[in-house]
């Protein structure tokens, strides 16, 4: 039974992870970084924190159980805001649909990186 459940979870999580990393690749490129930086584990979070103007210790906070969900949500909201998407709807969508939202940010031509914007969450 455990093998079947693990297989089902992997069947859904692997494509979503690939989608998320592909979207993050495009987000990094729009922000003036190298796309490949999005797929290097751990390093990608330090680069991402730099893009959304958050301190390095936010990445460390991702390793604290329970807190990691909140910090990841703040990463997503910060990403939406640094790309000019500041409405409550965009904040909610960025958290709930994060694999698809990164693709949306990276593929939409009218959405641009705004490095002078604040990302207070």
Jmol script that loads the backbone (N, CA, C; Angstrom):
load data "model"
ATOM      1  N   UNK A   1       0.832  -1.209   0.000  1.00  0.00           N
ATOM      2  CA  UNK A   1       0.000   0.000   0.000  1.00  0.00           C
ATOM      3  C   UNK A   1       0.858   1.248   0.000  1.00  0.00           C
ATOM      4  N   UNK A   2       1.933   1.243   0.793  1.00  0.00           N
ATOM      5  CA  UNK A   2       2.813   2.414   0.875  1.00  0.00           C
ATOM      6  C   UNK A   2       3.452   2.738  -0.463  1.00  0.00           C
ATOM      7  N   UNK A   3       3.848   1.696  -1.199  1.00  0.00           N
ATOM      8  CA  UNK A   3       4.462   1.901  -2.507  1.00  0.00           C
ATOM      9  C   UNK A   3       3.487   2.564  -3.472  1.00  0.00           C
ATOM     10  N   UNK A   4       2.236   2.132  -3.435  1.00  0.00           N
ATOM     11  CA  UNK A   4       1.222   2.699  -4.326  1.00  0.00           C
ATOM     12  C   UNK A   4       0.986   4.165  -3.993  1.00  0.00           C
ATOM     13  N   UNK A   5       0.861   4.479  -2.707  1.00  0.00           N
ATOM     14  CA  UNK A   5       0.663   5.866  -2.287  1.00  0.00           C
ATOM     15  C   UNK A   5       1.854   6.726  -2.666  1.00  0.00           C
ATOM     16  N   UNK A   6       3.066   6.216  -2.438  1.00  0.00           N
ATOM     17  CA  UNK A   6       4.271   6.959  -2.824  1.00  0.00           C
ATOM     18  C   UNK A   6       4.308   7.214  -4.324  1.00  0.00           C
ATOM     19  N   UNK A   7       3.897   6.227  -5.104  1.00  0.00           N
ATOM     20  CA  UNK A   7       3.889   6.378  -6.558  1.00  0.00           C
ATOM     21  C   UNK A   7       2.899   7.441  -7.009  1.00  0.00           C
ATOM     22  N   UNK A   8       1.742   7.463  -6.382  1.00  0.00           N
ATOM     23  CA  UNK A   8       0.723   8.458  -6.731  1.00  0.00           C
ATOM     24  C   UNK A   8       1.207   9.860  -6.372  1.00  0.00           C
ATOM     25  N   UNK A   9       1.795  10.001  -5.194  1.00  0.00           N
ATOM     26  CA  UNK A   9       2.313  11.316  -4.771  1.00  0.00           C
ATOM     27  C   UNK A   9       3.400  11.782  -5.733  1.00  0.00           C
ATOM     28  N   UNK A  10       4.320  10.890  -6.071  1.00  0.00           N
ATOM     29  CA  UNK A  10       5.392  11.238  -6.997  1.00  0.00           C
ATOM     30  C   UNK A  10       4.849  11.588  -8.378  1.00  0.00           C
ATOM     31  N   UNK A  11       3.813  10.884  -8.795  1.00  0.00           N
ATOM     32  CA  UNK A  11       3.218  11.125 -10.104  1.00  0.00           C
ATOM     33  C   UNK A  11       2.700  12.568 -10.221  1.00  0.00           C
ATOM     34  N   UNK A  12       2.201  13.126  -9.128  1.00  0.00           N
ATOM     35  CA  UNK A  12       1.673  14.489  -9.157  1.00  0.00           C
ATOM     36  C   UNK A  12       2.707  15.531  -8.754  1.00  0.00           C
ATOM     37  N   UNK A  13       3.587  15.206  -7.822  1.00  0.00           N
ATOM     38  CA  UNK A  13       4.512  16.217  -7.327  1.00  0.00           C
ATOM     39  C   UNK A  13       5.684  16.488  -8.279  1.00  0.00           C
ATOM     40  N   UNK A  14       6.171  15.467  -8.965  1.00  0.00           N
ATOM     41  CA  UNK A  14       7.295  15.672  -9.876  1.00  0.00           C
ATOM     42  C   UNK A  14       6.954  16.632 -11.019  1.00  0.00           C
ATOM     43  N   UNK A  15       5.825  16.464 -11.701  1.00  0.00           N
ATOM     44  CA  UNK A  15       5.491  17.436 -12.752  1.00  0.00           C
ATOM     45  C   UNK A  15       5.260  18.851 -12.205  1.00  0.00           C
ATOM     46  N   UNK A  16       4.676  18.960 -11.019  1.00  0.00           N
ATOM     47  CA  UNK A  16       4.467  20.288 -10.432  1.00  0.00           C
ATOM     48  C   UNK A  16       5.791  20.936 -10.061  1.00  0.00           C
ATOM     49  N   UNK A  17       6.741  20.148  -9.562  1.00  0.00           N
ATOM     50  CA  UNK A  17       8.066  20.676  -9.243  1.00  0.00           C
ATOM     51  C   UNK A  17       8.761  21.138 -10.519  1.00  0.00           C
ATOM     52  N   UNK A  18       8.667  20.351 -11.570  1.00  0.00           N
ATOM     53  CA  UNK A  18       9.273  20.732 -12.852  1.00  0.00           C
ATOM     54  C   UNK A  18       8.641  22.017 -13.380  1.00  0.00           C
ATOM     55  N   UNK A  19       7.337  22.127 -13.275  1.00  0.00           N
ATOM     56  CA  UNK A  19       6.628  23.333 -13.703  1.00  0.00           C
ATOM     57  C   UNK A  19       7.079  24.547 -12.890  1.00  0.00           C
ATOM     58  N   UNK A  20       7.162  24.374 -11.569  1.00  0.00           N
ATOM     59  CA  UNK A  20       7.586  25.462 -10.690  1.00  0.00           C
ATOM     60  C   UNK A  20       9.009  25.903 -11.011  1.00  0.00           C
ATOM     61  N   UNK A  21       9.928  24.953 -11.167  1.00  0.00           N
ATOM     62  CA  UNK A  21      11.323  25.315 -11.450  1.00  0.00           C
ATOM     63  C   UNK A  21      11.465  25.958 -12.830  1.00  0.00           C
ATOM     64  N   UNK A  22      10.662  25.500 -13.782  1.00  0.00           N
ATOM     65  CA  UNK A  22      10.667  26.141 -15.095  1.00  0.00           C
ATOM     66  C   UNK A  22      10.180  27.575 -15.024  1.00  0.00           C
ATOM     67  N   UNK A  23       9.126  27.798 -14.253  1.00  0.00           N
ATOM     68  CA  UNK A  23       8.630  29.157 -14.054  1.00  0.00           C
ATOM     69  C   UNK A  23       9.630  30.020 -13.310  1.00  0.00           C
ATOM     70  N   UNK A  24      10.267  29.432 -12.301  1.00  0.00           N
ATOM     71  CA  UNK A  24      11.269  30.177 -11.531  1.00  0.00           C
ATOM     72  C   UNK A  24      12.468  30.534 -12.409  1.00  0.00           C
ATOM     73  N   UNK A  25      12.817  29.643 -13.331  1.00  0.00           N
ATOM     74  CA  UNK A  25      13.888  29.903 -14.296  1.00  0.00           C
ATOM     75  C   UNK A  25      13.563  31.197 -15.066  1.00  0.00           C
ATOM     76  N   UNK A  26      12.340  31.306 -15.561  1.00  0.00           N
ATOM     77  CA  UNK A  26      11.926  32.493 -16.300  1.00  0.00           C
ATOM     78  C   UNK A  26      11.863  33.731 -15.424  1.00  0.00           C
ATOM     79  N   UNK A  27      11.424  33.581 -14.187  1.00  0.00           N
ATOM     80  CA  UNK A  27      11.383  34.708 -13.237  1.00  0.00           C
ATOM     81  C   UNK A  27      12.799  35.217 -12.986  1.00  0.00           C
ATOM     82  N   UNK A  28      13.742  34.305 -12.781  1.00  0.00           N
ATOM     83  CA  UNK A  28      15.134  34.701 -12.556  1.00  0.00           C
ATOM     84  C   UNK A  28      15.675  35.453 -13.768  1.00  0.00           C
ATOM     85  N   UNK A  29      15.384  34.940 -14.973  1.00  0.00           N
ATOM     86  CA  UNK A  29      15.869  35.611 -16.185  1.00  0.00           C
ATOM     87  C   UNK A  29      15.276  37.010 -16.317  1.00  0.00           C
ATOM     88  N   UNK A  30      13.982  37.163 -16.008  1.00  0.00           N
ATOM     89  CA  UNK A  30      13.354  38.482 -16.071  1.00  0.00           C
ATOM     90  C   UNK A  30      13.974  39.443 -15.067  1.00  0.00           C
ATOM     91  N   UNK A  31      14.475  38.898 -13.971  1.00  0.00           N
ATOM     92  CA  UNK A  31      15.085  39.721 -12.929  1.00  0.00           C
ATOM     93  C   UNK A  31      16.560  39.990 -13.205  1.00  0.00           C
ATOM     94  N   UNK A  32      17.050  39.528 -14.353  1.00  0.00           N
ATOM     95  CA  UNK A  32      18.434  39.800 -14.726  1.00  0.00           C
ATOM     96  C   UNK A  32      19.442  38.796 -14.204  1.00  0.00           C
ATOM     97  N   UNK A  33      18.973  37.666 -13.724  1.00  0.00           N
ATOM     98  CA  UNK A  33      19.860  36.609 -13.248  1.00  0.00           C
ATOM     99  C   UNK A  33      19.940  35.514 -14.303  1.00  0.00           C
ATOM    100  N   UNK A  34      20.818  34.569 -14.081  1.00  0.00           N
ATOM    101  CA  UNK A  34      20.932  33.426 -14.975  1.00  0.00           C
ATOM    102  C   UNK A  34      19.804  32.447 -14.660  1.00  0.00           C
ATOM    103  N   UNK A  35      19.167  31.895 -15.671  1.00  0.00           N
ATOM    104  CA  UNK A  35      18.068  30.972 -15.468  1.00  0.00           C
ATOM    105  C   UNK A  35      18.465  29.707 -14.727  1.00  0.00           C
ATOM    106  N   UNK A  36      19.664  29.196 -14.997  1.00  0.00           N
ATOM    107  CA  UNK A  36      20.107  27.951 -14.372  1.00  0.00           C
ATOM    108  C   UNK A  36      20.206  28.079 -12.857  1.00  0.00           C
ATOM    109  N   UNK A  37      20.327  29.298 -12.337  1.00  0.00           N
ATOM    110  CA  UNK A  37      20.417  29.476 -10.884  1.00  0.00           C
ATOM    111  C   UNK A  37      19.141  29.007 -10.181  1.00  0.00           C
ATOM    112  N   UNK A  38      18.044  28.934 -10.902  1.00  0.00           N
ATOM    113  CA  UNK A  38      16.764  28.518 -10.325  1.00  0.00           C
ATOM    114  C   UNK A  38      16.710  27.031 -10.012  1.00  0.00           C
ATOM    115  N   UNK A  39      17.557  26.226 -10.621  1.00  0.00           N
ATOM    116  CA  UNK A  39      17.459  24.785 -10.428  1.00  0.00           C
ATOM    117  C   UNK A  39      18.534  24.220  -9.502  1.00  0.00           C
ATOM    118  N   UNK A  40      19.382  25.052  -8.953  1.00  0.00           N
ATOM    119  CA  UNK A  40      20.415  24.589  -8.021  1.00  0.00           C
ATOM    120  C   UNK A  40      19.827  24.618  -6.613  1.00  0.00           C
ATOM    121  N   UNK A  41      19.645  23.452  -5.995  1.00  0.00           N
ATOM    122  CA  UNK A  41      19.035  23.422  -4.658  1.00  0.00           C
ATOM    123  C   UNK A  41      19.792  24.288  -3.659  1.00  0.00           C
ATOM    124  N   UNK A  42      19.071  24.937  -2.809  1.00  0.00           N
ATOM    125  CA  UNK A  42      19.517  25.844  -1.761  1.00  0.00           C
ATOM    126  C   UNK A  42      20.044  27.170  -2.320  1.00  0.00           C
ATOM    127  N   UNK A  43      20.970  27.102  -3.279  1.00  0.00           N
ATOM    128  CA  UNK A  43      21.485  28.324  -3.894  1.00  0.00           C
ATOM    129  C   UNK A  43      20.353  29.142  -4.502  1.00  0.00           C
ATOM    130  N   UNK A  44      19.369  28.451  -5.095  1.00  0.00           N
ATOM    131  CA  UNK A  44      18.265  29.145  -5.746  1.00  0.00           C
ATOM    132  C   UNK A  44      17.482  30.008  -4.747  1.00  0.00           C
ATOM    133  N   UNK A  45      17.368  29.556  -3.510  1.00  0.00           N
ATOM    134  CA  UNK A  45      16.636  30.354  -2.525  1.00  0.00           C
ATOM    135  C   UNK A  45      17.415  31.602  -2.123  1.00  0.00           C
ATOM    136  N   UNK A  46      18.750  31.513  -2.059  1.00  0.00           N
ATOM    137  CA  UNK A  46      19.543  32.707  -1.762  1.00  0.00           C
ATOM    138  C   UNK A  46      19.425  33.734  -2.887  1.00  0.00           C
ATOM    139  N   UNK A  47      19.468  33.263  -4.133  1.00  0.00           N
ATOM    140  CA  UNK A  47      19.294  34.162  -5.282  1.00  0.00           C
ATOM    141  C   UNK A  47      17.889  34.752  -5.274  1.00  0.00           C
ATOM    142  N   UNK A  48      16.899  33.919  -4.998  1.00  0.00           N
ATOM    143  CA  UNK A  48      15.509  34.367  -4.959  1.00  0.00           C
ATOM    144  C   UNK A  48      15.318  35.424  -3.875  1.00  0.00           C
ATOM    145  N   UNK A  49      15.897  35.209  -2.705  1.00  0.00           N
ATOM    146  CA  UNK A  49      15.807  36.199  -1.621  1.00  0.00           C
ATOM    147  C   UNK A  49      16.432  37.517  -2.064  1.00  0.00           C
ATOM    148  N   UNK A  50      17.540  37.436  -2.784  1.00  0.00           N
ATOM    149  CA  UNK A  50      18.186  38.653  -3.290  1.00  0.00           C
ATOM    150  C   UNK A  50      17.272  39.372  -4.295  1.00  0.00           C
ATOM    151  N   UNK A  51      16.627  38.626  -5.163  1.00  0.00           N
ATOM    152  CA  UNK A  51      15.739  39.209  -6.174  1.00  0.00           C
ATOM    153  C   UNK A  51      14.584  39.957  -5.512  1.00  0.00           C
ATOM    154  N   UNK A  52      13.992  39.362  -4.463  1.00  0.00           N
ATOM    155  CA  UNK A  52      12.843  39.998  -3.824  1.00  0.00           C
ATOM    156  C   UNK A  52      13.249  40.891  -2.645  1.00  0.00           C
ATOM    157  N   UNK A  53      14.566  41.110  -2.507  1.00  0.00           N
ATOM    158  CA  UNK A  53      15.117  42.041  -1.508  1.00  0.00           C
ATOM    159  C   UNK A  53      14.804  41.628  -0.070  1.00  0.00           C
ATOM    160  N   UNK A  54      15.012  40.370   0.216  1.00  0.00           N
ATOM    161  CA  UNK A  54      14.833  39.851   1.569  1.00  0.00           C
ATOM    162  C   UNK A  54      16.179  39.387   2.105  1.00  0.00           C
ATOM    163  N   UNK A  55      16.360  39.422   3.426  1.00  0.00           N
ATOM    164  CA  UNK A  55      17.647  39.031   4.001  1.00  0.00           C
ATOM    165  C   UNK A  55      17.937  37.538   3.847  1.00  0.00           C
ATOM    166  N   UNK A  56      19.206  37.187   3.876  1.00  0.00           N
ATOM    167  CA  UNK A  56      19.642  35.802   3.683  1.00  0.00           C
ATOM    168  C   UNK A  56      19.055  34.865   4.730  1.00  0.00           C
ATOM    169  N   UNK A  57      18.784  35.351   5.921  1.00  0.00           N
ATOM    170  CA  UNK A  57      18.303  34.462   6.984  1.00  0.00           C
ATOM    171  C   UNK A  57      16.894  33.930   6.707  1.00  0.00           C
ATOM    172  N   UNK A  58      16.185  34.542   5.752  1.00  0.00           N
ATOM    173  CA  UNK A  58      14.890  33.981   5.353  1.00  0.00           C
ATOM    174  C   UNK A  58      15.088  32.579   4.789  1.00  0.00           C
ATOM    175  N   UNK A  59      16.192  32.367   4.096  1.00  0.00           N
ATOM    176  CA  UNK A  59      16.481  31.048   3.537  1.00  0.00           C
ATOM    177  C   UNK A  59      16.708  30.052   4.669  1.00  0.00           C
ATOM    178  N   UNK A  60      17.412  30.465   5.702  1.00  0.00           N
ATOM    179  CA  UNK A  60      17.634  29.606   6.864  1.00  0.00           C
ATOM    180  C   UNK A  60      16.300  29.269   7.523  1.00  0.00           C
ATOM    181  N   UNK A  61      15.393  30.233   7.578  1.00  0.00           N
ATOM    182  CA  UNK A  61      14.074  30.018   8.187  1.00  0.00           C
ATOM    183  C   UNK A  61      13.254  28.973   7.431  1.00  0.00           C
ATOM    184  N   UNK A  62      13.597  28.726   6.168  1.00  0.00           N
ATOM    185  CA  UNK A  62      12.899  27.692   5.398  1.00  0.00           C
ATOM    186  C   UNK A  62      13.158  26.290   5.946  1.00  0.00           C
ATOM    187  N   UNK A  63      14.157  26.128   6.803  1.00  0.00           N
ATOM    188  CA  UNK A  63      14.476  24.826   7.376  1.00  0.00           C
ATOM    189  C   UNK A  63      13.835  24.611   8.742  1.00  0.00           C
ATOM    190  N   UNK A  64      13.056  25.569   9.190  1.00  0.00           N
ATOM    191  CA  UNK A  64      12.372  25.454  10.474  1.00  0.00           C
ATOM    192  C   UNK A  64      10.954  24.947  10.209  1.00  0.00           C
ATOM    193  N   UNK A  65      10.635  23.773  10.759  1.00  0.00           N
ATOM    194  CA  UNK A  65       9.299  23.215  10.519  1.00  0.00           C
ATOM    195  C   UNK A  65       8.191  24.196  10.912  1.00  0.00           C
ATOM    196  N   UNK A  66       7.108  24.154  10.219  1.00  0.00           N
ATOM    197  CA  UNK A  66       5.929  25.004  10.350  1.00  0.00           C
ATOM    198  C   UNK A  66       6.219  26.405   9.803  1.00  0.00           C
ATOM    199  N   UNK A  67       7.302  27.021  10.250  1.00  0.00           N
ATOM    200  CA  UNK A  67       7.673  28.357   9.772  1.00  0.00           C
ATOM    201  C   UNK A  67       7.975  28.332   8.276  1.00  0.00           C
ATOM    202  N   UNK A  68       8.457  27.202   7.778  1.00  0.00           N
ATOM    203  CA  UNK A  68       8.824  27.113   6.366  1.00  0.00           C
ATOM    204  C   UNK A  68       7.654  27.410   5.429  1.00  0.00           C
ATOM    205  N   UNK A  69       6.448  27.001   5.813  1.00  0.00           N
ATOM    206  CA  UNK A  69       5.280  27.281   4.969  1.00  0.00           C
ATOM    207  C   UNK A  69       5.013  28.777   4.886  1.00  0.00           C
ATOM    208  N   UNK A  70       5.128  29.468   6.005  1.00  0.00           N
ATOM    209  CA  UNK A  70       4.890  30.912   6.034  1.00  0.00           C
ATOM    210  C   UNK A  70       5.971  31.654   5.251  1.00  0.00           C
ATOM    211  N   UNK A  71       7.216  31.263   5.421  1.00  0.00           N
ATOM    212  CA  UNK A  71       8.309  31.923   4.707  1.00  0.00           C
ATOM    213  C   UNK A  71       8.172  31.702   3.205  1.00  0.00           C
ATOM    214  N   UNK A  72       7.835  30.476   2.789  1.00  0.00           N
ATOM    215  CA  UNK A  72       7.651  30.220   1.363  1.00  0.00           C
ATOM    216  C   UNK A  72       6.514  31.074   0.806  1.00  0.00           C
ATOM    217  N   UNK A  73       5.431  31.198   1.568  1.00  0.00           N
ATOM    218  CA  UNK A  73       4.315  32.052   1.141  1.00  0.00           C
ATOM    219  C   UNK A  73       4.788  33.494   0.985  1.00  0.00           C
ATOM    220  N   UNK A  74       5.624  33.955   1.906  1.00  0.00           N
ATOM    221  CA  UNK A  74       6.151  35.320   1.809  1.00  0.00           C
ATOM    222  C   UNK A  74       7.084  35.470   0.607  1.00  0.00           C
ATOM    223  N   UNK A  75       7.828  34.423   0.280  1.00  0.00           N
ATOM    224  CA  UNK A  75       8.651  34.442  -0.934  1.00  0.00           C
ATOM    225  C   UNK A  75       7.760  34.642  -2.162  1.00  0.00           C
ATOM    226  N   UNK A  76       6.656  33.911  -2.216  1.00  0.00           N
ATOM    227  CA  UNK A  76       5.767  34.000  -3.368  1.00  0.00           C
ATOM    228  C   UNK A  76       5.095  35.368  -3.454  1.00  0.00           C
ATOM    229  N   UNK A  77       4.627  35.890  -2.327  1.00  0.00           N
ATOM    230  CA  UNK A  77       3.993  37.214  -2.322  1.00  0.00           C
ATOM    231  C   UNK A  77       5.028  38.273  -2.687  1.00  0.00           C
ATOM    232  N   UNK A  78       6.235  38.154  -2.156  1.00  0.00           N
ATOM    233  CA  UNK A  78       7.306  39.094  -2.505  1.00  0.00           C
ATOM    234  C   UNK A  78       7.628  39.064  -3.981  1.00  0.00           C
ATOM    235  N   UNK A  79       7.598  37.875  -4.560  1.00  0.00           N
ATOM    236  CA  UNK A  79       7.854  37.731  -5.996  1.00  0.00           C
ATOM    237  C   UNK A  79       6.758  38.422  -6.801  1.00  0.00           C
ATOM    238  N   UNK A  80       5.515  38.203  -6.418  1.00  0.00           N
ATOM    239  CA  UNK A  80       4.408  38.861  -7.113  1.00  0.00           C
ATOM    240  C   UNK A  80       4.558  40.375  -7.029  1.00  0.00           C
ATOM    241  N   UNK A  81       4.893  40.868  -5.867  1.00  0.00           N
ATOM    242  CA  UNK A  81       4.990  42.325  -5.677  1.00  0.00           C
ATOM    243  C   UNK A  81       6.165  42.941  -6.421  1.00  0.00           C
ATOM    244  N   UNK A  82       7.306  42.260  -6.457  1.00  0.00           N
ATOM    245  CA  UNK A  82       8.472  42.819  -7.146  1.00  0.00           C
ATOM    246  C   UNK A  82       8.248  42.844  -8.664  1.00  0.00           C
ATOM    247  N   UNK A  83       7.241  42.084  -9.116  1.00  0.00           N
ATOM    248  CA  UNK A  83       6.858  42.118 -10.521  1.00  0.00           C
ATOM    249  C   UNK A  83       5.613  42.967 -10.738  1.00  0.00           C
ATOM    250  N   UNK A  84       5.260  43.782  -9.739  1.00  0.00           N
ATOM    251  CA  UNK A  84       4.176  44.747  -9.890  1.00  0.00           C
ATOM    252  C   UNK A  84       2.779  44.220  -9.638  1.00  0.00           C
ATOM    253  N   UNK A  85       2.644  42.981  -9.213  1.00  0.00           N
ATOM    254  CA  UNK A  85       1.337  42.375  -8.958  1.00  0.00           C
ATOM    255  C   UNK A  85       1.027  42.515  -7.470  1.00  0.00           C
ATOM    256  N   UNK A  86       0.404  43.625  -7.074  1.00  0.00           N
ATOM    257  CA  UNK A  86       0.278  43.971  -5.658  1.00  0.00           C
ATOM    258  C   UNK A  86      -1.106  43.757  -5.055  1.00  0.00           C
ATOM    259  N   UNK A  87      -2.045  43.269  -5.818  1.00  0.00           N
ATOM    260  CA  UNK A  87      -3.397  43.104  -5.283  1.00  0.00           C
ATOM    261  C   UNK A  87      -3.476  41.891  -4.357  1.00  0.00           C
ATOM    262  N   UNK A  88      -4.502  41.886  -3.535  1.00  0.00           N
ATOM    263  CA  UNK A  88      -4.739  40.748  -2.639  1.00  0.00           C
ATOM    264  C   UNK A  88      -4.987  39.476  -3.444  1.00  0.00           C
ATOM    265  N   UNK A  89      -5.689  39.606  -4.559  1.00  0.00           N
ATOM    266  CA  UNK A  89      -5.947  38.457  -5.417  1.00  0.00           C
ATOM    267  C   UNK A  89      -4.638  37.824  -5.891  1.00  0.00           C
ATOM    268  N   UNK A  90      -3.691  38.650  -6.318  1.00  0.00           N
ATOM    269  CA  UNK A  90      -2.405  38.123  -6.779  1.00  0.00           C
ATOM    270  C   UNK A  90      -1.631  37.484  -5.635  1.00  0.00           C
ATOM    271  N   UNK A  91      -1.729  38.042  -4.452  1.00  0.00           N
ATOM    272  CA  UNK A  91      -1.064  37.449  -3.294  1.00  0.00           C
ATOM    273  C   UNK A  91      -1.625  36.056  -3.019  1.00  0.00           C
ATOM    274  N   UNK A  92      -2.929  35.938  -3.047  1.00  0.00           N
ATOM    275  CA  UNK A  92      -3.576  34.645  -2.790  1.00  0.00           C
ATOM    276  C   UNK A  92      -3.241  33.647  -3.899  1.00  0.00           C
ATOM    277  N   UNK A  93      -3.318  34.091  -5.139  1.00  0.00           N
ATOM    278  CA  UNK A  93      -3.005  33.196  -6.259  1.00  0.00           C
ATOM    279  C   UNK A  93      -1.550  32.740  -6.227  1.00  0.00           C
ATOM    280  N   UNK A  94      -0.656  33.646  -5.865  1.00  0.00           N
ATOM    281  CA  UNK A  94       0.764  33.288  -5.826  1.00  0.00           C
ATOM    282  C   UNK A  94       1.044  32.215  -4.786  1.00  0.00           C
ATOM    283  N   UNK A  95       0.281  32.204  -3.706  1.00  0.00           N
ATOM    284  CA  UNK A  95       0.477  31.197  -2.660  1.00  0.00           C
ATOM    285  C   UNK A  95      -0.200  29.876  -3.036  1.00  0.00           C
ATOM    286  N   UNK A  96      -1.446  29.946  -3.427  1.00  0.00           N
ATOM    287  CA  UNK A  96      -2.216  28.722  -3.673  1.00  0.00           C
ATOM    288  C   UNK A  96      -1.832  28.012  -4.970  1.00  0.00           C
ATOM    289  N   UNK A  97      -1.455  28.768  -5.966  1.00  0.00           N
ATOM    290  CA  UNK A  97      -1.154  28.189  -7.279  1.00  0.00           C
ATOM    291  C   UNK A  97       0.297  28.458  -7.682  1.00  0.00           C
ATOM    292  N   UNK A  98       1.213  28.357  -6.708  1.00  0.00           N
ATOM    293  CA  UNK A  98       2.591  28.791  -6.945  1.00  0.00           C
ATOM    294  C   UNK A  98       3.285  28.166  -8.157  1.00  0.00           C
ATOM    295  N   UNK A  99       3.092  26.877  -8.484  1.00  0.00           N
ATOM    296  CA  UNK A  99       3.784  26.374  -9.683  1.00  0.00           C
ATOM    297  C   UNK A  99       3.310  27.083 -10.953  1.00  0.00           C
ATOM    298  N   UNK A 100       2.015  27.331 -11.021  1.00  0.00           N
ATOM    299  CA  UNK A 100       1.440  27.980 -12.197  1.00  0.00           C
ATOM    300  C   UNK A 100       1.696  29.481 -12.187  1.00  0.00           C
ATOM    301  N   UNK A 101       1.760  30.066 -11.001  1.00  0.00           N
ATOM    302  CA  UNK A 101       1.943  31.503 -10.890  1.00  0.00           C
ATOM    303  C   UNK A 101       3.340  31.928 -11.344  1.00  0.00           C
ATOM    304  N   UNK A 102       4.358  31.115 -11.035  1.00  0.00           N
ATOM    305  CA  UNK A 102       5.702  31.463 -11.507  1.00  0.00           C
ATOM    306  C   UNK A 102       5.769  31.411 -13.031  1.00  0.00           C
ATOM    307  N   UNK A 103       5.066  30.446 -13.616  1.00  0.00           N
ATOM    308  CA  UNK A 103       5.011  30.374 -15.086  1.00  0.00           C
ATOM    309  C   UNK A 103       4.288  31.602 -15.625  1.00  0.00           C
ATOM    310  N   UNK A 104       3.194  31.986 -14.987  1.00  0.00           N
ATOM    311  CA  UNK A 104       2.442  33.185 -15.384  1.00  0.00           C
ATOM    312  C   UNK A 104       3.346  34.418 -15.357  1.00  0.00           C
ATOM    313  N   UNK A 105       4.095  34.591 -14.275  1.00  0.00           N
ATOM    314  CA  UNK A 105       4.988  35.755 -14.174  1.00  0.00           C
ATOM    315  C   UNK A 105       6.079  35.720 -15.239  1.00  0.00           C
ATOM    316  N   UNK A 106       6.616  34.539 -15.488  1.00  0.00           N
ATOM    317  CA  UNK A 106       7.729  34.444 -16.428  1.00  0.00           C
ATOM    318  C   UNK A 106       7.302  34.559 -17.883  1.00  0.00           C
ATOM    319  N   UNK A 107       6.068  34.180 -18.195  1.00  0.00           N
ATOM    320  CA  UNK A 107       5.600  34.152 -19.592  1.00  0.00           C
ATOM    321  C   UNK A 107       4.819  35.380 -20.028  1.00  0.00           C
ATOM    322  N   UNK A 108       4.272  36.142 -19.091  1.00  0.00           N
ATOM    323  CA  UNK A 108       3.459  37.302 -19.461  1.00  0.00           C
ATOM    324  C   UNK A 108       4.369  38.466 -19.833  1.00  0.00           C
ATOM    325  N   UNK A 109       4.278  38.891 -21.074  1.00  0.00           N
ATOM    326  CA  UNK A 109       5.176  39.928 -21.597  1.00  0.00           C
ATOM    327  C   UNK A 109       5.000  41.288 -20.915  1.00  0.00           C
ATOM    328  N   UNK A 110       3.775  41.605 -20.483  1.00  0.00           N
ATOM    329  CA  UNK A 110       3.524  42.921 -19.893  1.00  0.00           C
ATOM    330  C   UNK A 110       3.971  43.013 -18.436  1.00  0.00           C
ATOM    331  N   UNK A 111       4.310  41.890 -17.835  1.00  0.00           N
ATOM    332  CA  UNK A 111       4.789  41.898 -16.452  1.00  0.00           C
ATOM    333  C   UNK A 111       6.307  41.979 -16.476  1.00  0.00           C
ATOM    334  N   UNK A 112       6.843  43.002 -15.822  1.00  0.00           N
ATOM    335  CA  UNK A 112       8.288  43.198 -15.814  1.00  0.00           C
ATOM    336  C   UNK A 112       8.809  43.299 -14.386  1.00  0.00           C
ATOM    337  N   UNK A 113      10.069  42.988 -14.239  1.00  0.00           N
ATOM    338  CA  UNK A 113      10.742  43.099 -12.946  1.00  0.00           C
ATOM    339  C   UNK A 113      10.889  44.573 -12.602  1.00  0.00           C
ATOM    340  N   UNK A 114      10.527  44.925 -11.388  1.00  0.00           N
ATOM    341  CA  UNK A 114      10.577  46.313 -10.929  1.00  0.00           C
ATOM    342  C   UNK A 114      11.476  46.390  -9.707  1.00  0.00           C
ATOM    343  N   UNK A 115      12.808  46.461  -9.925  1.00  0.00           N
ATOM    344  CA  UNK A 115      13.754  46.371  -8.806  1.00  0.00           C
ATOM    345  C   UNK A 115      13.653  47.505  -7.796  1.00  0.00           C
ATOM    346  N   UNK A 116      13.024  48.606  -8.141  1.00  0.00           N
ATOM    347  CA  UNK A 116      12.903  49.730  -7.204  1.00  0.00           C
ATOM    348  C   UNK A 116      11.666  49.649  -6.336  1.00  0.00           C
ATOM    349  N   UNK A 117      10.837  48.633  -6.557  1.00  0.00           N
ATOM    350  CA  UNK A 117       9.619  48.461  -5.764  1.00  0.00           C
ATOM    351  C   UNK A 117       9.956  47.843  -4.418  1.00  0.00           C
ATOM    352  N   UNK A 118       9.138  48.139  -3.433  1.00  0.00           N
ATOM    353  CA  UNK A 118       9.302  47.493  -2.128  1.00  0.00           C
ATOM    354  C   UNK A 118       8.471  46.219  -2.120  1.00  0.00           C
ATOM    355  N   UNK A 119       8.889  45.253  -1.317  1.00  0.00           N
ATOM    356  CA  UNK A 119       8.159  43.988  -1.275  1.00  0.00           C
ATOM    357  C   UNK A 119       7.687  43.698   0.156  1.00  0.00           C
ATOM    358  N   UNK A 120       7.355  44.721   0.889  1.00  0.00           N
ATOM    359  CA  UNK A 120       6.898  44.496   2.259  1.00  0.00           C
ATOM    360  C   UNK A 120       5.666  43.631   2.260  1.00  0.00           C
ATOM    361  N   UNK A 121       5.742  42.571   3.028  1.00  0.00           N
ATOM    362  CA  UNK A 121       4.624  41.627   3.105  1.00  0.00           C
ATOM    363  C   UNK A 121       4.022  41.629   4.494  1.00  0.00           C
TER     364      UNK A 121
END
end "model"
wireframe off; spacefill off
backbone 0.3
color backbone group
